[in-house]
């Protein structure tokens, strides 16, 4: 009985599209192995771009291949294995070197030289398609930014606001807004992020996620200039909260309503910097 490893992958964007969710892929691969009489020794599933070779679960699969712990790799379809033609060749050569077969639950894999060429061509076409979609997405984002709109709004958003997908702007949440004002007031008065978090928890003030407040969460809020009404998109920040990558970020002034003024924001920054000097590290 051949020992098999199942590898399932979805992209990080549109993970459940086209009926190829991780669960759908796994079920199809397990059924395929059952029909073929394979012993499934490993199951690897991950949400990762097929254009990357540095995938955590793929790395585990490749280790299993190199250690010759398996004799066949089963995927839902070839594009789940790789969407980059060069990476596809590398993976195929690695399998061949260790005498491990590649099979797919939904299509026939031709391991002949012609089959390898077809695999390469399919990978090249998939990569071109991904590049076209990325370019279209980029143009869409640039158009929104030109109109002063945020290109995206995902997750729970920042504390103090809710996201309006129709206008692509943030809307004030009165209770959270008052908490934000209180936080900046405490910071400007010399209270540390740890002390502010403790005060909020002692007063049973709920966080955005419902979990207890942590000093790092408070710190992130207190360094976010969006609360003054200025929104940066594409801005990269480091531990010192200074701007980097300035050619790629945009300033949007009509996306986030101000909760505090610039003066209070700066007072909080000065007080936090003084605390850091007194208690470095």
TITOR-981887 format. One line per 8 residues: number of its first residue (from 0); for each residue x, y, z of C-alpha. Coordinates in steps of 0.05 Angstrom, whole numbers, always signed. Example, Ala and Ser with C-alpha at 12.3 -4.5 7.8 and 13.67 -1.06 7.14 Angstrom:
2
0> +246 -90 +156; +273 -21 +143 $
end
This chain:
281
0> +0 +0 +0; +30 +67 -22; +39 +119 +32; +9 +186 +11; +10 +258 +32; -48 +303 +16; -34 +377 +2; -91 +427 +0 $
8> -84 +502 -12; -127 +563 -20; -102 +632 -35; -105 +685 +19; -154 +723 -25; -222 +693 -41; -208 +630 -2; -276 +598 -13 $
16> -285 +615 -86; -303 +566 -141; -321 +510 -93; -249 +496 -77; -247 +509 -2; -197 +471 +40; -251 +424 +65; -276 +410 -6 $
24> -205 +396 -29; -190 +350 +30; -254 +310 +21; -240 +300 -53; -167 +279 -40; -187 +231 +16; -238 +199 -30; -187 +193 -86 $
32> -137 +160 -39; -190 +111 -14; -207 +91 -86; -133 +83 -103; -120 +44 -39; -68 +94 -12; -51 +100 +62; -57 +174 +79 $
40> +2 +188 +124; +1 +264 +122; -51 +318 +110; -26 +389 +97; -73 +448 +88; -58 +522 +86; -83 +590 +61; -24 +616 +22 $
48> -9 +645 -46; +8 +593 -99; +58 +641 -127; +103 +633 -66; +150 +574 -55; +159 +594 +18; +95 +563 +46; +97 +534 +117 $
56> +57 +470 +103; +90 +461 +35; +157 +463 +70; +133 +406 +115; +110 +367 +54; +177 +376 +20; +212 +351 +82; +168 +289 +80 $
64> +187 +280 +7; +262 +288 +21; +260 +239 +78; +224 +190 +31; +169 +180 +82; +117 +179 +26; +110 +152 -44; +56 +197 -73 $
72> +31 +268 -64; -43 +279 -77; -71 +348 -93; -140 +372 -113; -113 +401 -178; -45 +421 -204; -56 +496 -192; -65 +480 -117 $
80> +6 +454 -117; +37 +514 -151; +17 +574 -194; +88 +594 -213; +118 +556 -272; +190 +558 -246; +168 +536 -176; +128 +481 -208 $
88> +190 +454 -243; +230 +457 -179; +177 +418 -141; +169 +367 -197; +244 +355 -200; +246 +346 -124; +190 +295 -128; +224 +258 -185 $
96> +291 +257 -150; +260 +224 -89; +216 +177 -131; +152 +208 -106; +93 +211 -154; +46 +271 -161; -28 +257 -172; -90 +301 -172 $
104> -161 +284 -151; -194 +323 -207; -147 +316 -266; -96 +267 -296; -24 +284 -282; +22 +265 -340; +92 +254 -313; +123 +247 -383 $
112> +167 +302 -412; +108 +328 -452; +65 +327 -388; +118 +367 -351; +117 +418 -408; +41 +424 -403; +48 +433 -327; +98 +489 -339 $
120> +52 +523 -390; -7 +518 -343; +34 +549 -287; +56 +605 -333; -15 +620 -353; -37 +620 -280; +18 +668 -262; -2 +716 -318 $
128> -74 +713 -294; -53 +729 -223; -10 +788 -247; -69 +815 -288; -115 +811 -227; -63 +844 -183; -55 +901 -233; -131 +911 -237 $
136> -136 +912 -161; -80 +963 -157; -113 +1008 -208; -178 +1004 -170; -143 +1024 -105; -108 +1082 -138; -174 +1108 -166; -206 +1106 -98 $
144> -146 +1141 -66; -150 +1195 -119; -222 +1208 -98; -201 +1211 -25; -231 +1143 -7; -201 +1085 +30; -191 +1026 -17; -210 +976 +37 $
152> -240 +967 +105; -236 +899 +137; -240 +867 +204; -268 +902 +265; -233 +967 +248; -199 +1015 +296; -229 +1031 +364; -277 +1090 +365 $
160> -307 +1078 +296; -345 +1030 +252; -332 +1023 +178; -384 +1044 +126; -370 +1002 +63; -418 +1044 +22; -381 +1110 +32; -313 +1077 +49 $
168> -308 +1122 +110; -307 +1112 +185; -366 +1131 +228; -359 +1153 +301; -384 +1107 +355; -403 +1155 +412; -386 +1110 +472; -319 +1087 +443 $
176> -303 +1159 +422; -310 +1182 +493; -264 +1127 +517; -212 +1148 +466; -216 +1220 +491; -207 +1195 +562; -147 +1152 +542; -111 +1210 +509 $
184> -128 +1254 +569; -98 +1203 +617; -36 +1197 +573; -27 +1272 +569; -33 +1274 +645; +27 +1227 +651; -6 +1159 +659; +30 +1100 +626 $
192> -2 +1053 +575; -1 +999 +628; -36 +1045 +677; -89 +1065 +626; -103 +992 +608; -111 +975 +682; -158 +1034 +692; -201 +1012 +633 $
200> -204 +941 +658; -219 +962 +730; -278 +1002 +703; -302 +944 +659; -294 +984 +595; -301 +935 +537; -248 +933 +483; -264 +926 +409 $
208> -256 +851 +412; -287 +842 +481; -220 +820 +511; -184 +855 +568; -144 +917 +550; -70 +908 +542; -16 +961 +546; +6 +947 +474 $
216> -66 +959 +449; -69 +1025 +487; -1 +1044 +459; -24 +1030 +388; -85 +1074 +397; -46 +1131 +429; +2 +1133 +370; -51 +1131 +316 $
224> -58 +1199 +285; -124 +1179 +252; -158 +1202 +316; -140 +1273 +297; -177 +1265 +231; -117 +1248 +188; -116 +1179 +156; -53 +1148 +126 $
232> -62 +1092 +76; -2 +1048 +59; +40 +1078 +114; +92 +1034 +146; +110 +1046 +218; +166 +1019 +261; +172 +1011 +335; +189 +1084 +342 $
240> +125 +1102 +304; +163 +1145 +254; +143 +1146 +180; +179 +1103 +130; +165 +1084 +57; +137 +1154 +45; +131 +1146 -30; +77 +1093 -22 $
248> +30 +1123 +30; -28 +1171 +20; -58 +1224 +66; -134 +1223 +68; -168 +1280 +105; -242 +1262 +96; -244 +1189 +117; -238 +1190 +193 $
256> -276 +1241 +236; -232 +1272 +289; -242 +1250 +361; -186 +1293 +390; -149 +1354 +366; -76 +1357 +345; -56 +1393 +409; -81 +1337 +455 $
264> -49 +1285 +409; +18 +1320 +414; +12 +1328 +490; +1 +1253 +496; +62 +1239 +451; +106 +1284 +493; +83 +1252 +558; +93 +1182 +531 $
272> +163 +1200 +506; +180 +1228 +575; +157 +1163 +608; +199 +1123 +559; +261 +1165 +578; +248 +1153 +652; +235 +1079 +642; +272 +1056 +580 $
280> +257 +985 +555 $
end
